[in-house]
């Protein structure tokens, strides 16, 4: 088996196309979305943080999207906001179940909005083309919804980091060692689709050379990053130095 699957042939793609209702039908995408997202001049856009203190005070997902519509070109009409909110929550439960992590989602909702020791937030991000994040593990659950473009990732399907809730309070966290023959898959999350990150899951997310993306993410704002010295897999597809001081391409982290 090759170190990574080809994007054109991989069928390991997290998708919401087989579930209902599709989130995309509630979005309005403007004509200038491509220029705002893919060709944005200022690098990454990070929208306001909407921390969730309790499950019953969950903010309107549609309102968070609309708050940054001037940066993404994506919005939700007033008459569709309640429907998108309901669909987003349904998708979250469905996708965590499909990923075998429904217990992690339910634990988050039942523990006073705490995931493995941390609170989560809703946040919009716009990632320009050809951008790589650090290889990292997730100390908490994450749920990502692509509003425009596509978010790519190299995901280690059999590697899981162990992050104790007591250690989760420490900063910075360090990700796992990546073995020389570790196997990863190339996946992508296209417009209207979602992705689940379980506690301890490991990947490197990035955008394509010719396309950025706008995403809505539920996350803690924290990753356990793996330093380049701990990445022994020399596949040319990976970018172990992305986001670190010794990154020759000066990618964002």
C-alpha positions in Angstrom: 0.0 0.0 0.0 1.3 3.4 -0.8 2.0 6.0 1.9 -0.9 8.1 0.7 -3.9 7.6 -1.6 -4.3 9.6 -4.7 -6.9 12.4 -4.4 -8.4 11.3 -7.7 -8.9 7.7 -6.7 -9.4 7.8 -3.0 -12.9 6.9 -1.9 -12.1 7.7 1.8 -13.8 11.1 1.7 -15.9 12.4 4.5 -19.1 13.6 2.9 -22.6 14.6 3.8 -24.1 13.9 0.4 -25.7 10.7 1.7 -27.4 12.3 4.7 -30.4 14.6 5.0 -31.0 17.5 5.1 -28.0 18.8 3.1 -26.6 22.0 4.6 -25.7 23.5 1.3 -29.3 24.2 0.3 -29.6 26.8 3.1 -26.5 28.8 2.0 -26.5 31.8 -0.3 -23.1 32.1 -2.1 -22.3 35.4 -3.7 -20.5 35.9 -7.0 -17.4 37.3 -5.3 -16.9 34.3 -3.0 -14.1 32.9 -5.2 -12.1 36.2 -5.0 -12.8 36.6 -1.3 -11.7 33.1 -0.4 -9.1 31.8 -2.9 -7.4 35.0 -3.8 -7.7 37.0 -0.6 -4.7 39.2 -0.2 -4.3 39.2 3.6 -3.8 35.5 4.3 -5.9 33.7 6.8 -9.1 35.3 8.2 -10.2 34.2 11.6 -13.6 35.3 12.7 -14.8 36.1 16.2 -14.8 33.3 18.8 -18.3 32.2 20.0 -17.6 30.1 23.1 -20.3 27.7 24.2 -20.7 27.9 27.9 -23.6 25.4 28.1 -25.4 23.2 25.5 -28.6 25.1 26.0 -26.9 28.4 25.2 -25.5 27.2 21.8 -25.3 30.2 19.5 -27.1 30.3 16.1 -24.8 28.7 13.6 -26.5 30.7 10.8 -25.8 34.0 12.7 -22.1 33.1 13.1 -22.0 32.5 9.3 -23.7 35.8 8.6 -21.4 37.7 10.9 -18.4 37.0 8.6 -20.3 36.9 5.2 -18.3 40.0 4.1 -15.1 37.8 4.3 -16.5 34.6 2.9 -19.2 35.6 0.4 -21.5 33.0 2.1 -24.6 33.9 4.0 -27.9 32.5 5.2 -31.2 34.2 4.4 -33.4 35.2 7.5 -36.1 32.7 6.5 -33.5 29.8 6.3 -31.6 30.5 9.6 -33.6 28.2 11.8 -33.5 25.4 9.2 -29.7 25.6 8.9 -29.3 25.6 12.6 -31.4 22.5 13.0 -29.7 20.8 10.0 -26.2 21.5 11.4 -27.0 19.9 14.8 -28.5 16.9 13.0 -25.4 16.6 10.8 -23.1 16.8 13.8 -24.8 13.9 15.5 -25.0 11.9 12.2 -21.4 12.4 11.3 -20.0 11.6 14.8 -22.1 8.4 14.7 -20.7 7.5 11.3 -17.2 8.1 12.6 -17.8 5.8 15.5 -17.5 8.8 17.9 -21.1 9.4 18.9 -20.1 8.8 22.5 -17.7 11.7 22.3 -20.4 14.0 20.9 -22.9 13.0 23.5 -20.4 13.3 26.3 -19.7 16.9 25.2 -23.4 17.7 25.3 -24.0 16.0 28.6 -21.0 17.3 30.4 -21.9 21.0 30.3 -20.2 21.6 26.9 -16.8 20.2 27.9 -14.8 18.0 25.5 -11.9 16.2 27.2 -11.4 19.0 29.6 -11.9 22.0 27.3 -14.8 24.2 26.2 -15.4 24.6 22.5 -16.2 27.6 20.3 -17.8 28.2 16.9 -15.5 30.2 14.5 -15.3 31.1 10.8 -12.0 30.8 9.0 -11.0 31.6 5.5 -7.9 29.8 4.3 -6.3 31.0 1.0 -5.0 28.6 -1.6 -1.8 26.5 -1.0 -1.8 26.7 2.8 -0.7 23.9 5.1 -1.3 23.6 8.8 1.1 21.8 11.1 0.7 18.0 11.5 -1.3 17.8 14.7 -3.5 15.7 16.9 -6.9 16.8 18.3 -7.1 17.1 22.1 -10.9 17.6 21.8 -13.6 16.9 19.3 -13.9 19.1 16.3 -16.7 19.5 13.7 -15.9 21.3 10.5 -18.4 22.5 7.8 -17.0 23.7 4.5 -18.9 26.8 3.2 -17.0 27.3 0.1 -14.1 25.6 -1.8 -12.5 22.5 -0.3 -10.5 21.6 2.8 -7.9 18.8 2.2 -6.2 16.6 4.7 -3.7 13.8 5.1 -5.2 11.6 7.8 -3.6 8.8 9.7 -6.4 6.3 10.1 -4.8 3.9 12.6 -2.8 6.4 14.6 -4.5 7.9 17.7 -2.8 10.2 20.2 -3.6 9.8 23.9 -4.3 13.1 25.6 -5.4 13.0 29.2 -7.9 15.7 30.3 -5.4 16.7 33.0 -2.7 17.2 30.4 -5.1 19.0 28.1 -4.9 22.1 30.3 -1.2 22.5 29.5 0.2 24.6 26.7 1.7 23.8 24.3 0.6 20.3 23.7 2.8 18.0 21.6 1.5 15.7 19.0 2.5 12.0 18.4 5.6 10.7 16.7 4.9 9.9 13.0 6.6 6.6 12.1 8.5 6.2 8.8 6.0 3.7 7.4 2.9 5.2 8.9 0.0 5.1 6.4 -2.2 8.1 5.7 -5.0 8.9 3.4 -5.7 12.0 1.3 -9.3 13.2 1.9 -11.1 16.4 1.1 -14.2 18.1 2.4 -15.9 19.9 -0.4 -18.4 22.8 -0.3 -21.5 21.8 1.8 -19.7 18.8 3.4 -18.6 18.2 7.0 -15.7 16.5 8.8 -15.4 15.0 12.2 -12.2 15.0 14.2 -12.3 12.6 17.1 -10.3 13.1 20.3 -6.7 11.9 19.5 -7.1 11.9 15.7 -4.1 12.9 13.7 -3.9 14.8 10.4 -2.4 17.6 8.4 -5.0 19.9 6.8 -4.3 22.1 3.8 -5.8 23.8 0.8 -5.1 23.0 -2.8 -2.6 25.0 -5.0 -5.5 26.6 -6.9 -8.3 26.8 -4.4 -8.9 28.1 -0.9 -11.8 27.5 1.4 -14.1 29.1 3.9 -15.1 26.9 6.9 -17.1 27.0 10.0 -15.5 25.0 12.8 -16.5 23.9 16.3 -13.2 23.5 18.2 -11.3 24.4 21.3 -8.7 26.6 19.6 -6.0 24.1 20.6 -4.0 21.5 18.7 -1.3 19.1 19.8 1.3 19.9 17.1 4.0 17.4 16.1 7.4 19.0 15.6 9.2 18.2 12.3 11.9 16.3 14.2 9.2 13.8 15.2 8.0 13.2 11.7 9.9 10.2 10.2 7.7 9.7 7.2 9.5 11.2 4.3 6.6 11.1 1.8 6.9 14.2 -0.5 3.2 14.9 0.0 3.6 15.8 3.6 4.8 19.2 4.8 6.3 18.5 8.3 7.8 21.9 8.6 4.7 23.9 7.7 4.0 26.5 10.3 7.3 26.1 12.1 10.2 28.5 12.1 12.3 26.3 9.8 9.5 26.1 7.2 11.2 26.9 3.8 7.9 27.9 2.3 6.8 30.0 5.2 3.4 28.4 5.3 0.8 29.6 7.9 0.3 27.6 11.1 
